[in-house]
Amino acid sequence: MTRGTIKTWYLVHKWTSLICTAFLLMLCVTGLPLIFDEEIDGWLDPPAPMATLPSNTPSLSLDAILGRAAKAAPGEIPLYISFDDERPIVYVTTGPTPDAAPAAMHFLAFDARTGTKMPPYVPGVMAFILKLHTDMFLGFWAEIFLGVMGLLFFAAIVSGVVLYAPFMAKLDFGTLRRGRSKRLGWLDRHNLLGIVTLAWASVVGVTGTINTFVVPITGIWKANGLADIIASEARTPLPAQRASVQAALDAVQRKAPEMKPQFIAFPGVVFSSHHHYAVFLKGATPLTSKMLLPGFVDAATGRLDAVVPMPWYMQAMLLAQPLHFGNYGGLAMKIIWAIFDILTIIVLGSGLYLWLRRRGGPSDQRVREVVMAGEIA
């Protein structure tokens, strides 16, 4: 590379790193406990005991569960039904209107076999950390802002590889030049750990960025993928007496009997149209369980109007969410994710230290340092 090219890459690496480092440190620190979210939540707030019944005890119909939810949250309407993966529990989310803000919603849990209402969910420390991690308690635009920081982080990774790899290749892999300046030692550690965490940091950075764009991605899907369904809807308001939700689930499952229910979105909410129950099924294996297939049932007539496979960008979003926290390979993968998270914190911290301990002078001096593999650090 010419010195002009090196200088350009140096400036890209410098400024993308400086702009995003503080936010990336926050994301890595808060992300570390979130990797073990299920384990920590289970320890801090053990699940409530359930009635001991034969394993073949049938579940109540979803319509019966909804009747109990209506009594538990009078004056509200059902927005979502979801299903526990490990225990026979059905969750019902209610709110005053279909477009209610999350803060106005209520989250109810019922024993699927008996209809018994389970103790209410009380957000704890992990919910606080998750909210800080996703939008810093500042809402949608803060979430988008963190997505932009994720893009800058990826640019910093790419520019760092392009900038340092050719010149650090002069040294044996893993070399830590001792007996020189303290800054040179940290430069070697920064570059070594940067290479070690390269693939992981890229995956987590990209998936994290995708996660911040859930709302606009879902909006694109509704505007394009559901356009035909929305256009075919009846223009009359839905009747007070709607079609059976259980029958809607059964109708969609008959189209894909090898799949299991993930959640049901009611008319008017983000994941449905104004006139349909949107029944989302998932695969039965650890990988395919992240791939969803929605079916749309007319909430007035109970007619199955369409089963519409998710487009690639929605599937990418659904796969990105669990991959971001290492939720694919059990506890072993989570431990690996945590180790790489800690190493990335060191990379970010050492990069900040190297900038603070830099020598004064023009950027040409920093370019000369890169070419000499840090020898003048």
Backbone torsions as a table, in degrees:
resi	resn	phi	psi	omega
1	MET	NA	145.1	175.6
2	THR	-75.8	162.8	179.3
3	ARG	-63.2	-33.5	177.5
4	GLY	-63.7	-41.7	178.0
5	THR	-65.7	-42.5	179.0
6	ILE	-60.7	-42.6	-179.8
7	LYS	-62.0	-40.8	179.0
8	THR	-62.0	-47.6	179.4
9	TRP	-65.2	-35.4	177.8
10	TYR	-62.0	-45.4	-179.3
11	LEU	-66.9	-38.2	176.7
12	VAL	-62.0	-46.8	-178.5
13	HIS	-64.7	-42.0	-178.4
14	LYS	-60.9	-52.9	-171.9
15	TRP	-78.1	-36.1	175.7
16	THR	-64.3	-38.6	179.2
17	SER	-67.0	-48.1	-177.0
18	LEU	-62.6	-40.8	-176.7
19	ILE	-66.8	-38.9	-172.1
20	CYS	-97.7	-12.1	-169.8
21	THR	-58.8	-48.8	-177.0
22	ALA	-59.8	-42.2	-179.2
23	PHE	-71.6	-37.3	178.3
24	LEU	-66.9	-36.0	175.7
25	LEU	-62.0	-43.6	177.4
26	MET	-61.0	-43.0	-178.8
27	LEU	-66.7	-39.2	179.4
28	CYS	-69.5	-40.9	-179.7
29	VAL	-67.0	-44.7	178.6
30	THR	-74.2	-29.0	179.9
31	GLY	-70.0	-26.0	-177.4
32	LEU	-60.0	-53.6	176.8
33	PRO	-67.9	-26.7	-179.5
34	LEU	-68.2	-22.8	174.7
35	ILE	-59.3	-36.2	-178.7
36	PHE	-105.8	34.2	-175.6
37	ASP	-55.5	-48.4	-177.3
38	GLU	-64.0	-43.3	-178.0
39	GLU	-66.6	-44.0	-178.8
40	ILE	-68.1	-42.8	178.0
41	ASP	-61.8	-40.8	179.0
42	GLY	-65.5	-29.8	178.4
43	TRP	-79.1	-44.4	-178.1
44	LEU	-75.3	-34.1	-176.4
45	ASP	-136.8	79.1	-177.1
46	PRO	-57.1	143.9	-179.5
47	PRO	-62.2	144.9	-179.6
48	ALA	-66.1	143.3	178.5
49	PRO	-65.9	150.3	179.2
50	MET	-118.9	160.3	178.8
51	ALA	-61.2	139.6	177.5
52	THR	-86.2	112.0	-177.8
53	LEU	-130.2	159.5	176.5
54	PRO	-55.1	147.0	-176.1
55	SER	-62.6	-23.4	-178.7
56	ASN	-94.2	14.5	178.3
57	THR	-63.5	124.4	-177.5
58	PRO	-72.0	157.1	176.8
59	SER	-85.8	152.3	173.2
60	LEU	-68.9	160.2	175.2
61	SER	-68.8	150.7	178.9
62	LEU	-62.6	-28.8	178.3
63	ASP	-66.2	-36.5	176.6
64	ALA	-67.5	-39.7	177.3
65	ILE	-62.8	-41.6	179.1
66	LEU	-63.9	-34.6	176.8
67	GLY	-62.0	-40.1	177.5
68	ARG	-69.5	-35.6	177.9
69	ALA	-65.5	-37.2	179.3
70	ALA	-63.3	-36.2	177.6
71	LYS	-72.9	-33.4	-178.4
72	ALA	-76.7	-26.2	-179.6
73	ALA	-131.7	71.0	-177.1
74	PRO	-63.1	141.4	179.0
75	GLY	85.0	-2.4	179.5
76	GLU	-111.5	165.5	-179.6
77	ILE	-117.7	151.9	177.3
78	PRO	-71.8	137.9	179.1
79	LEU	-111.9	-41.4	-178.9
80	TYR	-145.1	150.1	165.4
81	ILE	-122.5	133.6	176.5
82	SER	-135.1	168.5	-169.4
83	PHE	-129.4	135.5	178.4
84	ASP	-73.2	139.2	-178.3
85	ASP	-77.8	-25.6	-170.3
86	GLU	-113.6	-26.7	-177.1
87	ARG	-127.6	155.7	-178.6
88	PRO	-75.5	71.9	-178.4
89	ILE	-125.5	136.4	174.2
90	VAL	-112.4	131.0	179.8
91	TYR	-105.6	135.9	177.6
92	VAL	-122.7	122.4	175.5
93	THR	-99.8	126.0	-179.8
94	THR	-120.0	163.3	178.5
95	GLY	-165.1	169.2	-178.6
96	PRO	-70.0	-31.3	-179.4
97	THR	-144.1	161.6	178.8
98	PRO	-60.5	-29.9	-178.5
99	ASP	-98.7	24.1	-178.7
100	ALA	-60.7	144.1	175.7
101	ALA	-70.0	152.4	179.9
102	PRO	-52.0	-35.5	-178.7
103	ALA	-65.7	-22.3	-178.7
104	ALA	-92.7	-3.4	-177.8
105	MET	-86.5	156.7	173.8
106	HIS	-121.2	140.5	-174.5
107	PHE	-113.1	109.9	-176.4
108	LEU	-110.6	145.2	179.4
109	ALA	-125.6	138.5	-178.7
110	PHE	-134.4	143.2	170.6
111	ASP	-65.7	119.5	-174.9
112	ALA	-64.7	-22.1	-175.8
113	ARG	-88.9	-35.6	-174.2
114	THR	-113.4	-17.6	-175.7
115	GLY	79.9	5.9	179.6
116	THR	-65.8	132.8	178.3
117	LYS	-74.6	128.7	180.0
118	MET	-85.5	161.7	177.8
119	PRO	-55.1	143.1	-177.3
120	PRO	-65.5	150.6	176.2
121	TYR	-74.8	127.6	178.2
122	VAL	-114.8	112.1	-179.8
123	PRO	-56.9	131.2	-179.1
124	GLY	-114.6	-154.0	-175.2
125	VAL	-64.9	-34.4	-178.8
126	MET	-69.6	-34.2	175.7
127	ALA	-65.3	-37.5	177.2
128	PHE	-63.4	-46.2	-179.0
129	ILE	-64.6	-40.5	179.5
130	LEU	-62.7	-42.3	179.4
131	LYS	-64.7	-40.7	176.7
132	LEU	-63.2	-39.8	-177.7
133	HIS	-68.8	-36.4	-173.1
134	THR	-86.8	-40.8	-177.7
135	ASP	-146.7	10.8	177.0
136	MET	56.6	26.9	-179.7
137	PHE	64.8	22.5	-176.7
138	LEU	-114.7	3.7	172.9
139	GLY	90.1	-165.0	-170.0
140	PHE	-57.7	-48.2	-174.5
141	TRP	-69.3	-27.9	174.0
142	ALA	-68.3	-35.2	176.3
143	GLU	-63.9	-44.2	176.6
144	ILE	-63.1	-40.4	178.3
145	PHE	-58.8	-44.3	178.4
146	LEU	-65.4	-31.2	174.4
147	GLY	-63.6	-40.2	176.5
148	VAL	-64.6	-38.4	176.3
149	MET	-62.3	-35.2	176.3
150	GLY	-64.5	-38.8	176.6
151	LEU	-65.4	-40.9	177.3
152	LEU	-64.3	-37.7	177.8
153	PHE	-61.3	-44.0	178.9
154	PHE	-64.3	-39.7	176.7
155	ALA	-63.4	-36.9	177.8
156	ALA	-65.9	-38.1	178.2
157	ILE	-64.1	-50.1	-178.1
158	VAL	-61.8	-46.9	-178.5
159	SER	-66.3	-33.5	177.4
160	GLY	-65.4	-40.9	177.8
161	VAL	-65.4	-48.3	-179.8
162	VAL	-60.3	-38.5	-174.0
163	LEU	-75.0	-48.1	-169.2
164	TYR	-98.1	-27.8	-174.3
165	ALA	-56.2	-46.1	-177.7
166	PRO	-62.4	-32.8	-174.6
167	PHE	-91.7	-31.9	175.1
168	MET	-72.9	-15.3	176.0
169	ALA	-64.7	-16.6	176.8
170	LYS	-67.9	-19.6	180.0
171	LEU	-103.0	152.3	173.8
172	ASP	-64.2	145.6	-179.1
173	PHE	-60.8	132.8	179.2
174	GLY	88.2	2.1	-179.2
175	THR	-66.6	129.4	171.8
176	LEU	-120.0	107.3	-174.6
177	ARG	-75.6	102.4	-177.9
178	ARG	-91.1	161.4	178.8
179	GLY	80.6	0.5	176.3
180	ARG	-102.6	-156.8	179.8
181	SER	-70.1	153.7	178.3
182	LYS	-61.5	-37.5	-179.5
183	ARG	-64.8	-37.8	178.8
184	LEU	-64.2	-40.3	177.6
185	GLY	-61.6	-40.7	179.3
186	TRP	-73.1	-29.1	174.5
187	LEU	-63.2	-43.4	178.3
188	ASP	-63.4	-43.3	178.7
189	ARG	-63.2	-42.6	-179.9
190	HIS	-59.8	-46.4	-178.3
191	ASN	-70.4	-40.1	-179.9
192	LEU	-63.6	-51.2	-179.4
193	LEU	-67.5	-29.9	175.9
194	GLY	-62.6	-40.5	177.9
195	ILE	-69.7	-41.5	-178.6
196	VAL	-62.2	-39.9	-176.2
197	THR	-94.8	5.8	-172.1
198	LEU	-53.1	-56.2	-175.8
199	ALA	-65.1	-45.0	-178.6
200	TRP	-61.9	-48.0	-178.5
201	ALA	-61.9	-36.9	178.5
202	SER	-65.1	-45.6	-179.6
203	VAL	-62.9	-48.3	-177.4
204	VAL	-67.8	-37.7	178.1
205	GLY	-64.5	-44.6	-178.9
206	VAL	-69.6	-44.8	180.0
207	THR	-65.9	-36.5	176.8
208	GLY	-63.7	-40.2	177.7
209	THR	-63.6	-43.9	178.0
210	ILE	-58.9	-41.5	-178.4
211	ASN	-61.9	-30.0	-179.1
212	THR	-74.1	-15.7	-177.8
213	PHE	-104.9	26.2	-179.6
214	VAL	-58.2	-45.8	-176.2
215	VAL	-63.8	-51.9	178.8
216	PRO	-66.0	-34.9	178.4
217	ILE	-64.1	-44.0	178.0
218	THR	-64.3	-36.6	177.3
219	GLY	-62.7	-40.3	177.2
220	ILE	-63.6	-41.6	178.9
221	TRP	-61.9	-44.0	-179.8
222	LYS	-65.5	-39.0	-177.3
223	ALA	-71.6	-30.7	-176.5
224	ASN	-105.9	-59.5	-174.8
225	GLY	-65.9	-29.4	-178.3
226	LEU	-104.8	9.5	-175.3
227	ALA	-57.8	-44.3	-178.1
228	ASP	-66.3	-39.3	-179.6
229	ILE	-65.9	-45.5	-179.7
230	ILE	-64.2	-39.1	-178.8
231	ALA	-66.3	-28.9	-177.1
232	SER	-87.6	-2.6	-176.2
233	GLU	-67.0	148.4	173.1
234	ALA	-67.6	144.8	-177.9
235	ARG	-85.9	-9.1	179.9
236	THR	-79.8	149.2	178.5
237	PRO	-62.3	153.1	176.9
238	LEU	-66.4	141.5	177.9
239	PRO	-70.2	159.7	178.9
240	ALA	-63.0	-38.1	178.5
241	GLN	-91.4	107.1	-175.5
242	ARG	-99.4	169.4	-179.5
243	ALA	-66.3	159.0	-179.3
244	SER	-64.4	130.1	176.8
245	VAL	-71.4	-37.4	178.2
246	GLN	-62.5	-42.2	178.3
247	ALA	-64.9	-35.3	177.5
248	ALA	-64.0	-44.9	177.7
249	LEU	-62.0	-44.7	-179.2
250	ASP	-61.4	-39.8	-178.3
251	ALA	-64.5	-41.2	180.0
252	VAL	-71.8	-39.5	-179.5
253	GLN	-65.1	-28.8	176.9
254	ARG	-64.8	-25.3	177.8
255	LYS	-78.7	-21.9	-179.3
256	ALA	-145.8	71.6	-173.1
257	PRO	-65.5	-17.2	-179.7
258	GLU	-82.5	-4.5	-177.2
259	MET	-104.5	163.8	-178.1
260	LYS	-117.7	154.4	179.0
261	PRO	-71.8	137.5	175.6
262	GLN	-103.8	-56.9	174.8
263	PHE	-160.0	164.8	176.7
264	ILE	-123.8	126.9	177.7
265	ALA	-102.7	133.3	-177.0
266	PHE	-88.0	163.4	-177.7
267	PRO	-54.1	134.0	174.3
268	GLY	95.7	-13.2	-179.3
269	VAL	-86.4	175.2	-171.8
270	VAL	-56.5	-41.7	-171.9
271	PHE	-92.8	14.2	178.7
272	SER	-137.5	-178.3	173.8
273	SER	-98.1	-174.0	-178.0
274	HIS	-82.3	-9.2	-172.5
275	HIS	-127.9	5.4	-172.0
276	HIS	-127.9	150.3	158.9
277	TYR	-82.1	129.4	174.3
278	ALA	-103.8	111.2	-177.5
279	VAL	-99.9	116.4	-177.5
280	PHE	-103.3	120.9	176.3
281	LEU	-102.7	155.5	178.8
282	LYS	-130.3	160.7	178.6
283	GLY	-70.6	166.7	-174.5
284	ALA	-96.3	-6.2	179.8
285	THR	-102.3	163.2	-179.4
286	PRO	-54.3	-38.2	-179.5
287	LEU	-78.7	-49.3	-176.2
288	THR	-71.6	-12.5	177.7
289	SER	-66.3	-15.2	177.5
290	LYS	-92.4	-6.5	-179.0
291	MET	-99.3	120.6	-174.7
292	LEU	-106.3	148.3	176.0
293	LEU	-126.5	113.0	-179.5
294	PRO	-93.7	140.4	171.2
295	GLY	-119.5	143.6	-174.3
296	PHE	-115.9	119.5	-176.8
297	VAL	-115.0	127.6	178.9
298	ASP	-59.9	121.6	-175.0
299	ALA	-73.4	-13.9	178.5
300	ALA	-90.0	-41.6	-173.1
301	THR	-105.9	-18.9	-175.9
302	GLY	80.9	8.2	-179.0
303	ARG	-79.4	133.2	174.3
304	LEU	-77.4	111.8	-175.8
305	ASP	-88.7	-34.2	-176.4
306	ALA	-167.5	148.3	166.0
307	VAL	-117.8	113.1	-168.7
308	VAL	-116.3	109.1	176.9
309	PRO	-57.6	143.8	178.8
310	MET	-67.2	140.0	173.8
311	PRO	-69.3	166.1	-173.6
312	TRP	-58.0	-36.8	-175.5
313	TYR	-72.1	-30.2	175.3
314	MET	-73.1	-39.8	177.1
315	GLN	-63.6	-39.8	177.5
316	ALA	-60.9	-41.7	178.6
317	MET	-63.5	-42.9	-178.9
318	LEU	-66.8	-36.4	177.6
319	LEU	-72.7	-32.4	-176.9
320	ALA	-68.0	-33.8	-173.6
321	GLN	-61.6	-53.2	177.9
322	PRO	-73.7	-32.4	-180.0
323	LEU	-62.8	-33.2	-179.3
324	HIS	-57.2	-36.5	-178.6
325	PHE	-105.6	10.7	177.1
326	GLY	72.0	30.5	-176.2
327	ASN	-91.0	46.2	179.1
328	TYR	-119.2	-34.3	-171.0
329	GLY	-115.7	28.8	178.2
330	GLY	72.1	-161.1	-174.5
331	LEU	-64.7	-35.6	-178.8
332	ALA	-59.9	-44.7	179.6
333	MET	-66.7	-36.3	178.6
334	LYS	-63.9	-39.2	178.3
335	ILE	-64.3	-42.9	176.8
336	ILE	-60.9	-43.8	178.5
337	TRP	-59.2	-41.6	-178.6
338	ALA	-66.1	-40.5	178.8
339	ILE	-61.7	-46.7	179.6
340	PHE	-66.2	-33.7	176.7
341	ASP	-61.4	-45.6	179.5
342	ILE	-63.7	-42.9	178.3
343	LEU	-62.3	-37.5	178.8
344	THR	-67.3	-36.1	174.8
345	ILE	-59.5	-40.6	178.1
346	ILE	-65.3	-41.4	178.1
347	VAL	-60.3	-46.4	-179.3
348	LEU	-64.9	-44.0	179.9
349	GLY	-65.5	-40.7	179.7
350	SER	-68.6	-35.2	176.5
351	GLY	-63.2	-40.3	177.1
352	LEU	-65.6	-40.8	178.1
353	TYR	-62.0	-43.5	-179.5
354	LEU	-61.9	-36.9	179.0
355	TRP	-71.4	-40.7	-179.6
356	LEU	-67.5	-30.9	-178.4
357	ARG	-96.9	14.9	-179.3
358	ARG	-68.1	155.1	172.5
359	ARG	-81.5	150.3	175.7
360	GLY	-68.4	165.7	179.2
361	GLY	130.4	169.4	-178.3
362	PRO	-70.1	166.0	-179.5
363	SER	-64.0	-23.5	177.8
364	ASP	-59.7	-32.8	178.1
365	GLN	-67.8	-37.9	177.1
366	ARG	-66.5	-36.1	176.9
367	VAL	-63.5	-42.5	178.8
368	ARG	-63.0	-36.1	177.0
369	GLU	-62.9	-42.2	179.4
370	VAL	-63.0	-47.1	-178.2
371	VAL	-59.9	-35.7	-178.2
372	MET	-90.7	15.6	177.7
373	ALA	56.5	38.0	174.1
374	GLY	83.2	5.4	-173.8
375	GLU	-60.3	-27.5	-178.4
376	ILE	-97.2	13.2	179.1
377	ALA	-68.6	NA	NA
